[in-house]
Amino acid sequence: MTNRDERLKQGAMRKDWRQELVELHPEVFVRTYRSVSFAPGHPFTCGDGWREIVTRFVERLSTATSGYAVLITQIREAHGRLAIHWRAEAAVPTNIERAIEEAIALAQARSACSCIDCGATASLFSNGGRLHTACPDHAQGVQVPVPPGMENLHAVRKFVGDGSSIIECRRYDRLYDRFVDIDPNSAGVRSWHEILAHVSDPS
């Protein structure tokens, strides 16, 4: 049985932090159809090591979208990092959308360097074609190599003054849970295109 299968089994057997989080924030998780409540974004595949990350994201989202009908449609592990999707029942102001996208980007970046089982600083591993982020104690398979200078680089959506957005490469600072700007010359690469190619397909 894989670690993911074990997490699914445990989640089905007992009420844990994932269910408690859904119940604590029904405004972003729960909807009702024909008198039946459901939570499409239930984070049941997220390991205990990502508890703080998922909880912080949900708290940020709930605060940013207060007064707006925003629903988490998916929070799950995918290719070693969080995959998060949402929708709004009506248009939301640009500043709200920016806050949502920033919260998602931070959560995904932190999950990419945090062990899904214990939360410790981690790296990406490949095990039989399956990618997972783990610390040395929970790692399985072979570590995916990262070119020097490209550690914790992420393609992040950035809004500009006119309301449009661009994709920008930024480095995630795990200590302070924030993104910092980078100079491509200091990363030891030839161009932004080389950086984007790596962060889009780290394998």
C-alpha positions as CSV (number, residue, x, y, z in Angstrom):
1,M,0.0,0.0,0.0
2,T,1.4,3.4,-1.0
3,N,1.5,6.4,1.3
4,R,-1.3,8.0,-0.7
5,D,-3.5,4.9,-0.3
6,E,-2.8,4.9,3.4
7,R,-3.9,8.6,3.6
8,L,-7.1,7.8,1.8
9,K,-7.8,4.9,4.0
10,Q,-7.2,6.9,7.2
11,G,-9.3,9.8,6.0
12,A,-12.2,7.4,5.3
13,M,-11.9,5.8,8.7
14,R,-11.9,8.8,11.0
15,K,-12.7,12.4,11.1
16,D,-9.5,14.3,11.0
17,W,-8.1,17.8,10.4
18,R,-9.3,17.8,6.7
19,Q,-12.9,17.3,7.7
20,E,-12.6,19.7,10.6
21,L,-11.2,22.3,8.2
22,V,-14.2,21.8,5.8
23,E,-16.6,22.2,8.7
24,L,-14.8,25.3,10.1
25,H,-14.9,27.0,6.7
26,P,-18.2,25.9,5.0
27,E,-18.3,29.3,3.2
28,V,-15.6,28.2,0.8
29,F,-16.1,24.4,0.9
30,V,-19.7,23.5,1.2
31,R,-22.6,23.9,-1.3
32,T,-26.1,22.4,-1.2
33,Y,-28.0,20.8,-4.1
34,R,-31.5,19.5,-3.6
35,S,-31.0,19.7,0.2
36,V,-27.8,17.6,0.0
37,S,-24.6,19.2,1.2
38,F,-21.3,18.4,-0.6
39,A,-17.7,19.7,-0.6
40,P,-16.1,19.1,-3.9
41,G,-12.8,20.7,-2.7
42,H,-12.3,18.4,0.3
43,P,-8.5,18.0,0.7
44,F,-8.6,14.2,1.3
45,T,-5.4,13.4,-0.7
46,C,-3.3,15.9,1.2
47,G,-1.0,14.3,3.7
48,D,-0.5,15.4,7.3
49,G,2.7,17.2,6.4
50,W,0.7,19.7,4.4
51,R,-1.8,20.4,7.1
52,E,-0.3,23.8,7.9
53,I,-0.1,24.8,4.2
54,V,-3.7,23.8,3.4
55,T,-5.0,25.4,6.6
56,R,-3.2,28.7,6.0
57,F,-4.4,28.8,2.4
58,V,-8.0,28.2,3.4
59,E,-7.8,30.9,6.1
60,R,-6.3,33.4,3.6
61,L,-8.9,32.6,1.0
62,S,-11.8,32.9,3.5
63,T,-10.5,36.3,4.7
64,A,-9.9,37.6,1.2
65,T,-13.3,36.5,-0.1
66,S,-15.5,37.5,2.8
67,G,-18.8,38.6,1.5
68,Y,-18.3,36.9,-1.9
69,A,-19.6,33.5,-3.0
70,V,-16.3,31.7,-3.8
71,L,-16.0,27.9,-3.7
72,I,-12.9,25.7,-3.6
73,T,-13.5,23.0,-6.2
74,Q,-10.3,21.1,-5.7
75,I,-7.4,20.8,-3.4
76,R,-5.3,17.7,-4.0
77,E,-1.8,16.4,-4.4
78,A,-0.7,16.3,-8.0
79,H,2.8,15.5,-9.3
80,G,4.3,16.3,-5.9
81,R,2.6,19.6,-5.2
82,L,-0.8,21.1,-4.4
83,A,-3.3,21.5,-7.2
84,I,-5.9,24.1,-6.2
85,H,-8.9,25.2,-8.2
86,W,-11.8,27.6,-7.4
87,R,-14.7,29.3,-8.9
88,A,-16.9,32.3,-8.0
89,E,-20.7,32.3,-8.4
90,A,-20.4,35.9,-9.6
91,A,-17.7,38.2,-10.8
92,V,-15.3,39.3,-8.0
93,P,-13.2,42.5,-7.9
94,T,-9.7,42.4,-9.4
95,N,-8.1,42.9,-5.9
96,I,-10.0,39.8,-4.6
97,E,-8.9,37.8,-7.6
98,R,-5.3,38.9,-7.0
99,A,-5.5,37.9,-3.3
100,I,-6.8,34.5,-4.3
101,E,-4.1,33.9,-6.9
102,E,-1.4,35.0,-4.5
103,A,-2.7,32.6,-1.8
104,I,-2.7,29.7,-4.3
105,A,0.8,30.5,-5.5
106,L,2.2,30.6,-2.0
107,A,0.5,27.3,-1.0
108,Q,1.7,25.5,-4.1
109,A,5.3,26.9,-3.7
110,R,5.5,25.8,-0.1
111,S,4.1,22.3,-0.9
112,A,6.8,21.9,-3.5
113,C,9.5,22.1,-0.8
114,S,7.7,20.5,2.1
115,C,7.4,16.8,2.9
116,I,3.8,15.7,2.4
117,D,4.1,13.2,5.3
118,C,5.8,15.3,8.0
119,G,6.1,18.9,6.7
120,A,10.0,19.1,6.9
121,T,12.0,20.7,4.1
122,A,11.9,18.4,1.2
123,S,12.8,17.7,-2.4
124,L,11.0,16.2,-5.4
125,F,11.4,12.4,-5.9
126,S,10.4,10.1,-8.7
127,N,9.3,6.6,-7.9
128,G,8.2,4.4,-10.8
129,G,7.1,7.5,-12.7
130,R,5.1,8.9,-9.8
131,L,6.4,12.3,-8.4
132,H,6.2,13.1,-4.7
133,T,7.8,15.7,-2.4
134,A,9.4,14.2,0.6
135,C,12.2,14.6,3.2
136,P,15.0,12.1,3.4
137,D,13.1,10.0,6.0
138,H,10.0,9.6,3.8
139,A,11.6,9.6,0.3
140,Q,10.9,6.8,-2.1
141,G,12.7,6.5,-5.5
142,V,15.2,8.8,-7.0
143,Q,15.6,12.5,-6.3
144,V,14.7,14.7,-9.3
145,P,17.8,16.8,-10.1
146,V,17.5,20.6,-10.0
147,P,20.0,22.7,-12.0
148,P,22.1,25.0,-9.8
149,G,20.4,28.4,-9.2
150,M,16.9,27.1,-10.0
151,E,16.0,25.9,-6.5
152,N,12.5,27.0,-5.4
153,L,11.8,28.9,-8.7
154,H,8.2,29.2,-9.7
155,A,6.2,30.6,-12.6
156,V,3.8,33.0,-10.8
157,R,0.9,35.0,-12.3
158,K,1.5,38.7,-11.7
159,F,-1.1,41.4,-12.2
160,V,-0.1,44.6,-13.8
161,G,-1.6,48.1,-13.5
162,D,-4.2,47.8,-16.3
163,G,-5.8,44.7,-14.8
164,S,-4.1,42.2,-17.1
165,S,-1.5,39.7,-15.9
166,I,1.8,38.2,-16.9
167,I,3.7,35.1,-16.0
168,E,6.9,35.9,-14.0
169,C,9.5,33.7,-12.5
170,R,10.1,34.3,-8.8
171,R,11.9,32.5,-6.0
172,Y,10.0,31.1,-3.0
173,D,11.4,32.1,0.4
174,R,10.4,29.2,2.7
175,L,11.5,30.9,5.9
176,Y,9.3,33.9,5.4
177,D,6.6,32.3,3.2
178,R,6.9,34.8,0.4
179,F,8.1,35.3,-3.1
180,V,11.2,37.4,-4.0
181,D,12.2,38.8,-7.3
182,I,15.2,37.3,-9.1
183,D,17.7,38.4,-11.7
184,P,18.0,35.7,-14.4
185,N,21.8,36.5,-14.6
186,S,22.3,35.6,-11.0
187,A,20.4,32.3,-11.5
188,G,23.2,31.1,-13.8
189,V,20.9,30.6,-16.8
190,R,20.8,32.1,-20.2
191,S,17.3,33.5,-20.3
192,W,13.8,33.7,-18.8
193,H,12.8,31.1,-21.4
194,E,15.2,28.6,-19.9
195,I,13.8,29.3,-16.4
196,L,10.2,28.9,-17.5
197,A,11.0,25.7,-19.3
198,H,12.4,24.2,-16.0
199,V,9.7,25.4,-13.6
200,S,6.9,24.3,-16.0
201,D,8.4,20.8,-16.3
202,P,10.8,20.1,-13.4
203,S,11.1,16.4,-14.3
